Every structure is written in C-alpha cells, then in structure tokens.
Amino acid sequence: MTVETVLLAPVLVMLLVFVAVVVHRGVDARLRLDDAAHQAARAASLQRTPTAAVTAAQATAISALADAGLVCRDAAVSTTTSSSPGSSVVVSVRCTVDFGQAFVLGVPGSRTLSAEATEVVDAYRSQPDTGGA
C-alpha cells in the first residue's frame, strides 16, 4: 500500500498542476479579451464619425490582443455606434484561442471566446480647441 501511494502521488500532483495550467490559460485569455474590448470601445467613443469609430475599434482591439500576447485565430471585432454625443458605443470582440497541450485532459484544442464592452460617446470630442483654459 505504501509503495503504491509513493508511486501514484507524483502522478496525481502532476495532473493537478496540469489542470491548474489549463484553467489559468482560459481565465487569462478571458481577462485579456475583456481588456481588449474595453480599449476598443474607448477608442471608438473618441471618434467623430461612425466609420472612424469602427476603424479605431478594430485597430485598437487587434493591437491590444497582440500586445497582450494572446494568440487569436480569426479574431473578429464588431462595433455598433452613432455619432451623437452621449450615445453608446458597443464593441464585441470574438477570438478563437488555442489551448495547445490541453488535449491530454480532454479539453478542446481551441475555444472561441467573446467579450463585449460599452462606452458613452465623448460629449466634448468635437468641441474646438480654444487654446486656453
């Protein structure tokens, strides 16, 4: 009995560590995706036209994902906005994340995650610069 326990304990510890790594990857990817969606929504809320808002949201989301080190396959960014101050900008970011070595535990090799963020269009973004305080 003691010999069996001594032989199985390291295997069980390694399995627990492996499960913790897989769970951490999923949580980390979700947090980074949420942050990218928030940054994209903020960038879109500062633009003066809906077209510029969509372009800024896409560029910011892709850049934020790359800077965060999140490797996405077929990342998609969708933006809903209007140009009136005080309205809302909604940005959705969808990303297929690769979990790599998670096959051993039966976890799929990749998973599609999505995040959404809402920002209010900046009311003062189109005000002219008065040059003073």
C-alpha positions as CSV (number, residue, x, y, z in Angstrom):
1,M,0.0,0.0,0.0
2,T,2.8,2.5,0.9
3,V,4.7,1.7,-2.3
4,E,1.6,2.3,-4.4
5,T,0.9,5.6,-2.7
6,V,4.5,6.7,-3.2
7,L,4.3,5.8,-6.9
8,L,0.9,7.4,-7.5
9,A,1.4,10.7,-5.5
10,P,3.8,12.4,-8.1
11,V,1.4,11.4,-10.9
12,L,-1.6,12.9,-9.1
13,V,0.4,16.1,-8.3
14,M,1.5,16.5,-11.9
15,L,-2.1,16.0,-13.1
16,L,-3.3,18.7,-10.7
17,V,-0.6,21.1,-11.9
18,F,-1.6,20.4,-15.5
19,V,-5.3,21.1,-14.7
20,A,-4.3,24.4,-13.0
21,V,-2.3,25.5,-16.0
22,V,-5.2,24.8,-18.4
23,V,-7.6,26.7,-16.2
24,H,-5.2,29.6,-15.9
25,R,-4.8,29.8,-19.6
26,G,-8.6,30.1,-20.0
27,V,-9.0,32.7,-17.3
28,D,-6.1,34.7,-18.6
29,A,-7.4,34.7,-22.1
30,R,-10.8,35.8,-21.0
31,L,-9.3,38.7,-19.0
32,R,-7.1,39.9,-21.9
33,L,-10.1,39.7,-24.3
34,D,-12.2,41.7,-21.9
35,D,-9.5,44.3,-21.7
36,A,-9.1,44.5,-25.5
37,A,-12.9,45.0,-25.9
38,H,-12.8,47.8,-23.3
39,Q,-9.8,49.5,-25.0
40,A,-11.5,49.2,-28.4
41,A,-14.8,50.7,-27.1
42,R,-12.9,53.6,-25.5
43,A,-11.1,54.3,-28.8
44,A,-14.3,54.2,-30.8
45,S,-16.0,56.6,-28.3
46,L,-13.5,59.3,-29.0
47,Q,-14.0,59.3,-32.8
48,R,-16.2,61.9,-34.6
49,T,-17.9,59.6,-37.2
50,P,-19.3,56.0,-37.1
51,T,-16.9,55.0,-39.8
52,A,-13.9,56.3,-37.9
53,A,-15.2,54.6,-34.7
54,V,-15.4,51.2,-36.4
55,T,-11.9,51.6,-37.8
56,A,-10.5,52.7,-34.5
57,A,-12.2,49.9,-32.6
58,Q,-10.8,47.2,-35.0
59,A,-7.3,48.6,-35.0
60,T,-7.3,49.0,-31.2
61,A,-8.7,45.6,-30.5
62,I,-6.2,43.8,-32.7
63,S,-3.3,45.8,-31.3
64,A,-4.4,45.2,-27.7
65,L,-4.7,41.4,-28.3
66,A,-1.2,41.4,-29.9
67,D,0.3,43.5,-27.1
68,A,-1.2,41.2,-24.5
69,G,0.3,38.2,-26.2
70,L,-3.0,36.5,-26.8
71,V,-2.7,34.4,-30.0
72,C,-6.1,34.5,-31.7
73,R,-7.2,32.7,-34.8
74,D,-9.8,34.5,-36.8
75,A,-10.3,37.4,-34.4
76,A,-13.5,39.4,-35.2
77,V,-14.5,42.9,-34.0
78,S,-18.0,44.3,-34.4
79,T,-19.0,47.8,-33.5
80,T,-22.4,49.4,-33.0
81,T,-22.4,53.2,-32.7
82,S,-23.9,56.5,-33.6
83,S,-22.1,59.8,-33.9
84,S,-24.2,61.8,-31.4
85,P,-22.5,62.8,-28.2
86,G,-23.9,60.9,-25.2
87,S,-25.0,57.9,-27.1
88,S,-23.3,54.5,-26.6
89,V,-20.6,52.6,-28.5
90,V,-20.8,48.8,-28.2
91,V,-17.8,46.7,-29.2
92,S,-17.8,42.9,-29.4
93,V,-14.6,41.0,-29.8
94,R,-14.6,37.3,-30.7
95,C,-11.4,35.3,-30.7
96,T,-10.6,31.6,-31.1
97,V,-7.9,30.8,-28.5
98,D,-5.6,27.8,-28.8
99,F,-5.1,25.8,-25.6
100,G,-2.3,23.7,-27.1
101,Q,-1.3,20.9,-24.7
102,A,-4.8,20.6,-23.2
103,F,-5.6,17.6,-25.4
104,V,-4.5,15.1,-22.7
105,L,-7.3,16.2,-20.3
106,G,-10.0,16.1,-23.0
107,V,-10.1,19.9,-23.2
108,P,-10.6,21.0,-26.8
109,G,-7.5,22.3,-28.5
110,S,-9.2,25.7,-29.2
111,R,-12.1,27.6,-27.8
112,T,-14.0,30.6,-29.1
113,L,-14.3,33.3,-26.5
114,S,-16.1,36.6,-26.8
115,A,-16.2,39.9,-24.9
116,E,-18.3,43.0,-25.1
117,A,-17.7,46.5,-23.8
118,T,-19.9,49.6,-23.9
119,E,-18.7,53.2,-23.6
120,V,-20.5,56.5,-23.8
121,V,-19.5,58.7,-26.8
122,D,-17.4,61.5,-25.5
123,A,-19.6,64.7,-25.4
124,Y,-16.6,67.0,-25.8
125,R,-14.7,65.3,-28.5
126,S,-15.9,67.7,-31.3
127,Q,-15.5,70.9,-29.3
128,P,-12.9,73.2,-30.9
129,D,-9.7,73.8,-29.0
130,T,-10.0,77.3,-27.5
131,G,-6.2,77.5,-26.9
132,G,-6.7,78.3,-23.2
133,A,-8.1,77.0,-20.0
